[in-house]
Amino acid sequence: FPPNQSPTFIDLEILSPTIGYAEFPVVSQPPTGSTASYSFITKNATAFTFRIRSRAATNVSEWSAVVNHTTTADDTAPDVPTTLPGSSGFNSTSLTWTNPSDSDLDGVQIFRRIGASGTESLIGTVGSRTNFYIDDGLTPGTDYRYRIRAFDVSGNFSGYTALLAVTAQ
């Protein structure tokens, strides 16, 4: 770049077998002499090719040399959600819990069975920022059992919580 002109953008170009080429402006107006980083989570071990360049107005640098990198597969399950109290309302049950603090937590699945030996069904999925679920349309006087488990962006599942027994009102 000419003297007294800093780059306005640093671009990152990524090539992967699943997305093809993707170009991202990573840093807007980086300070002179600074470094920048870009993070993302991949589902499985994936090979990527990276290169960068900087831009300012009409001045665009050449792309850097290509760097190849293969991510490591994430096979670590999230922790089990905790504190699964439930309260029964009119034809409904309210469940609350504390989500695990895993940085790649994607959500929680909610399971229900009718009675102690009924068939278990997945009745809902909520995102990682939600810590409650209301199951409505229940039959008064019927016993229900609930449990939940967390999952992350890589498709790993936690263990289940203990079963919670609730009788609908």
Salt bridges, closest charged atoms under 4 A:
ASP11 OD2 - ARG53 NE 3.01
ASP11 OD2 - ARG55 NE 2.54
GLU13 OE1 - ARG51 NE 2.27
GLU23 OE2 - ARG53 NH2 3.07
GLU120 OE2 - ARG113 NH2 3.36
GLU120 OE2 - ARG147 NE 2.78
ASP135 OD2 - ARG112 NH1 2.75
